[in-house]
Amino acid sequence: DLSNAGECKWTVLADPGDTISLVFTDFQIEDKHGSLEIEGSEPPSIW
């Protein structure tokens, strides 16, 4: 459990040219308070 101001961050690193796939089999956030942000590479990758 996270507090009201809690934050959970994951950093996934890969070598240039490698591919990273994120697969969610179950995902739940709190109404009005939770969010998911995924940032890509520069330039942006295909999403």
N, CA, C and O atoms as CSV, one atom per row, in Angstrom:
chain,resi,resn,atom,element,x,y,z
A,1,ASP,N,N,0.839,-1.188,0.000
A,1,ASP,CA,C,0.000,0.000,0.000
A,1,ASP,C,C,0.882,1.250,0.000
A,1,ASP,O,O,1.907,1.312,0.679
A,2,LEU,N,N,0.455,2.230,-0.774
A,2,LEU,CA,C,1.164,3.498,-0.832
A,2,LEU,C,C,0.362,4.554,-0.098
A,2,LEU,O,O,-0.868,4.503,-0.076
A,3,SER,N,N,1.050,5.509,0.502
A,3,SER,CA,C,0.334,6.606,1.139
A,3,SER,C,C,-0.303,7.475,0.066
A,3,SER,O,O,-0.093,7.241,-1.125
A,4,ASN,N,N,-1.076,8.472,0.472
A,4,ASN,CA,C,-1.748,9.343,-0.493
A,4,ASN,C,C,-0.769,10.031,-1.429
A,4,ASN,O,O,-1.112,10.303,-2.580
A,5,ALA,N,N,0.426,10.315,-0.971
A,5,ALA,CA,C,1.424,10.974,-1.808
A,5,ALA,C,C,2.458,9.970,-2.321
A,5,ALA,O,O,3.512,10.364,-2.819
A,6,GLY,N,N,2.160,8.682,-2.200
A,6,GLY,CA,C,3.112,7.647,-2.582
A,6,GLY,C,C,3.351,7.576,-4.072
A,6,GLY,O,O,2.484,7.907,-4.881
A,7,GLU,N,N,4.541,7.139,-4.415
A,7,GLU,CA,C,4.920,7.009,-5.804
A,7,GLU,C,C,5.714,5.730,-5.969
A,7,GLU,O,O,6.543,5.394,-5.124
A,8,CYS,N,N,5.468,5.033,-7.028
A,8,CYS,CA,C,6.225,3.833,-7.346
A,8,CYS,C,C,6.785,4.010,-8.748
A,8,CYS,O,O,6.026,4.207,-9.696
A,9,LYS,N,N,8.103,3.944,-8.891
A,9,LYS,CA,C,8.740,4.132,-10.196
A,9,LYS,C,C,9.603,2.926,-10.523
A,9,LYS,O,O,10.296,2.387,-9.661
A,10,TRP,N,N,9.549,2.513,-11.776
A,10,TRP,CA,C,10.419,1.469,-12.287
A,10,TRP,C,C,11.198,2.073,-13.444
A,10,TRP,O,O,10.638,2.815,-14.250
A,11,THR,N,N,12.465,1.766,-13.532
A,11,THR,CA,C,13.287,2.191,-14.657
A,11,THR,C,C,13.785,0.939,-15.364
A,11,THR,O,O,14.447,0.094,-14.761
A,12,VAL,N,N,13.460,0.830,-16.645
A,12,VAL,CA,C,13.876,-0.313,-17.453
A,12,VAL,C,C,14.884,0.195,-18.472
A,12,VAL,O,O,14.582,1.100,-19.250
A,13,LEU,N,N,16.072,-0.380,-18.469
A,13,LEU,CA,C,17.128,0.055,-19.370
A,13,LEU,C,C,17.450,-1.049,-20.374
A,13,LEU,O,O,17.349,-2.236,-20.064
A,14,ALA,N,N,17.838,-0.639,-21.577
A,14,ALA,CA,C,18.234,-1.599,-22.607
A,14,ALA,C,C,19.313,-0.970,-23.469
A,14,ALA,O,O,19.450,0.251,-23.531
A,15,ASP,N,N,20.061,-1.811,-24.122
A,15,ASP,CA,C,21.078,-1.327,-25.047
A,15,ASP,C,C,20.412,-0.773,-26.295
A,15,ASP,O,O,19.317,-1.208,-26.650
A,16,PRO,N,N,21.052,0.180,-26.969
A,16,PRO,CA,C,20.498,0.724,-28.218
A,16,PRO,C,C,20.202,-0.400,-29.212
A,16,PRO,O,O,21.016,-1.301,-29.414
A,17,GLY,N,N,19.030,-0.328,-29.823
A,17,GLY,CA,C,18.612,-1.346,-30.787
A,17,GLY,C,C,17.820,-2.482,-30.177
A,17,GLY,O,O,17.165,-3.227,-30.907
A,18,ASP,N,N,17.856,-2.640,-28.859
A,18,ASP,CA,C,17.074,-3.680,-28.193
A,18,ASP,C,C,15.611,-3.268,-28.131
A,18,ASP,O,O,15.292,-2.081,-28.199
A,19,THR,N,N,14.728,-4.242,-28.003
A,19,THR,CA,C,13.292,-4.002,-27.900
A,19,THR,C,C,12.824,-4.362,-26.496
A,19,THR,O,O,13.225,-5.385,-25.941
A,20,ILE,N,N,11.979,-3.518,-25.932
A,20,ILE,CA,C,11.381,-3.786,-24.624
A,20,ILE,C,C,9.878,-3.874,-24.814
A,20,ILE,O,O,9.275,-3.004,-25.443
A,21,SER,N,N,9.271,-4.918,-24.274
A,21,SER,CA,C,7.814,-5.070,-24.316
A,21,SER,C,C,7.286,-5.069,-22.891
A,21,SER,O,O,7.835,-5.734,-22.012
A,22,LEU,N,N,6.216,-4.318,-22.672
A,22,LEU,CA,C,5.531,-4.319,-21.382
A,22,LEU,C,C,4.184,-4.984,-21.579
A,22,LEU,O,O,3.392,-4.556,-22.419
A,23,VAL,N,N,3.920,-6.029,-20.809
A,23,VAL,CA,C,2.658,-6.759,-20.903
A,23,VAL,C,C,2.027,-6.764,-19.515
A,23,VAL,O,O,2.625,-7.240,-18.551
A,24,PHE,N,N,0.817,-6.232,-19.427
A,24,PHE,CA,C,0.097,-6.195,-18.160
A,24,PHE,C,C,-0.992,-7.254,-18.189
A,24,PHE,O,O,-1.853,-7.234,-19.068
A,25,THR,N,N,-0.961,-8.178,-17.239
A,25,THR,CA,C,-2.012,-9.184,-17.152
A,25,THR,C,C,-3.090,-8.765,-16.160
A,25,THR,O,O,-4.208,-9.281,-16.197
A,26,ASP,N,N,-2.757,-7.833,-15.275
A,26,ASP,CA,C,-3.726,-7.294,-14.327
A,26,ASP,C,C,-3.218,-5.923,-13.907
A,26,ASP,O,O,-2.054,-5.774,-13.534
A,27,PHE,N,N,-4.092,-4.922,-13.967
A,27,PHE,CA,C,-3.661,-3.568,-13.637
A,27,PHE,C,C,-4.813,-2.839,-12.980
A,27,PHE,O,O,-5.900,-2.751,-13.550
A,28,GLN,N,N,-4.586,-2.316,-11.787
A,28,GLN,CA,C,-5.625,-1.592,-11.064
A,28,GLN,C,C,-5.030,-0.318,-10.485
A,28,GLN,O,O,-3.917,-0.330,-9.960
A,29,ILE,N,N,-5.772,0.786,-10.580
A,29,ILE,CA,C,-5.373,2.040,-9.962
A,29,ILE,C,C,-6.543,2.575,-9.158
A,29,ILE,O,O,-7.690,2.180,-9.367
A,30,GLU,N,N,-6.238,3.479,-8.236
A,30,GLU,CA,C,-7.294,4.095,-7.444
A,30,GLU,C,C,-8.043,5.112,-8.292
A,30,GLU,O,O,-7.428,5.861,-9.051
A,31,ASP,N,N,-9.358,5.145,-8.169
A,31,ASP,CA,C,-10.161,6.126,-8.897
A,31,ASP,C,C,-9.687,7.533,-8.574
A,31,ASP,O,O,-9.467,7.866,-7.410
A,32,LYS,N,N,-9.530,8.353,-9.591
A,32,LYS,CA,C,-9.179,9.774,-9.489
A,32,LYS,C,C,-7.772,10.042,-8.961
A,32,LYS,O,O,-7.301,11.176,-9.053
A,33,HIS,N,N,-7.097,9.056,-8.421
A,33,HIS,CA,C,-5.804,9.319,-7.801
A,33,HIS,C,C,-4.651,8.595,-8.488
A,33,HIS,O,O,-3.516,9.069,-8.445
A,34,GLY,N,N,-4.917,7.481,-9.106
A,34,GLY,CA,C,-3.851,6.688,-9.693
A,34,GLY,C,C,-3.605,7.027,-11.149
A,34,GLY,O,O,-4.471,7.581,-11.826
A,35,SER,N,N,-2.428,6.694,-11.618
A,35,SER,CA,C,-2.105,6.897,-13.027
A,35,SER,C,C,-0.961,5.976,-13.425
A,35,SER,O,O,-0.240,5.444,-12.581
A,36,LEU,N,N,-0.818,5.806,-14.722
A,36,LEU,CA,C,0.290,5.046,-15.291
A,36,LEU,C,C,0.915,5.909,-16.365
A,36,LEU,O,O,0.223,6.406,-17.253
A,37,GLU,N,N,2.212,6.086,-16.287
A,37,GLU,CA,C,2.931,6.878,-17.289
A,37,GLU,C,C,4.073,6.031,-17.829
A,37,GLU,O,O,4.896,5.520,-17.070
A,38,ILE,N,N,4.113,5.889,-19.149
A,38,ILE,CA,C,5.190,5.155,-19.803
A,38,ILE,C,C,5.860,6.110,-20.772
A,38,ILE,O,O,5.221,6.657,-21.670
A,39,GLU,N,N,7.141,6.300,-20.580
A,39,GLU,CA,C,7.893,7.198,-21.450
A,39,GLU,C,C,8.785,6.365,-22.353
A,39,GLU,O,O,9.353,5.357,-21.933
A,40,GLY,N,N,8.896,6.796,-23.583
A,40,GLY,CA,C,9.695,6.057,-24.551
A,40,GLY,C,C,11.081,6.632,-24.720
A,40,GLY,O,O,11.572,7.400,-23.893
A,41,SER,N,N,11.681,6.246,-25.793
A,41,SER,CA,C,13.041,6.676,-26.088
A,41,SER,C,C,13.019,7.944,-26.925
A,41,SER,O,O,11.952,8.430,-27.299
A,42,GLU,N,N,14.169,8.467,-27.210
A,42,GLU,CA,C,14.298,9.625,-28.098
A,42,GLU,C,C,14.976,9.159,-29.361
A,42,GLU,O,O,16.110,8.691,-29.262
A,43,PRO,N,N,14.399,9.239,-30.525
A,43,PRO,CA,C,13.033,9.658,-30.806
A,43,PRO,C,C,12.035,8.616,-30.299
A,43,PRO,O,O,12.417,7.480,-30.017
A,44,PRO,N,N,10.750,8.996,-30.179
A,44,PRO,CA,C,9.738,8.075,-29.646
A,44,PRO,C,C,9.673,6.757,-30.408
A,44,PRO,O,O,9.825,6.714,-31.629
A,45,SER,N,N,9.447,5.702,-29.667
A,45,SER,CA,C,9.290,4.375,-30.255
A,45,SER,C,C,7.851,4.158,-30.687
A,45,SER,O,O,6.988,4.998,-30.431
A,46,ILE,N,N,7.592,3.042,-31.338
A,46,ILE,CA,C,6.225,2.667,-31.725
A,46,ILE,C,C,5.508,2.169,-30.482
A,46,ILE,O,O,6.042,1.333,-29.753
A,47,TRP,N,N,4.295,2.677,-30.229
A,47,TRP,CA,C,3.515,2.284,-29.057
A,47,TRP,C,C,2.303,1.538,-29.479
A,47,TRP,O,O,1.511,1.119,-28.635
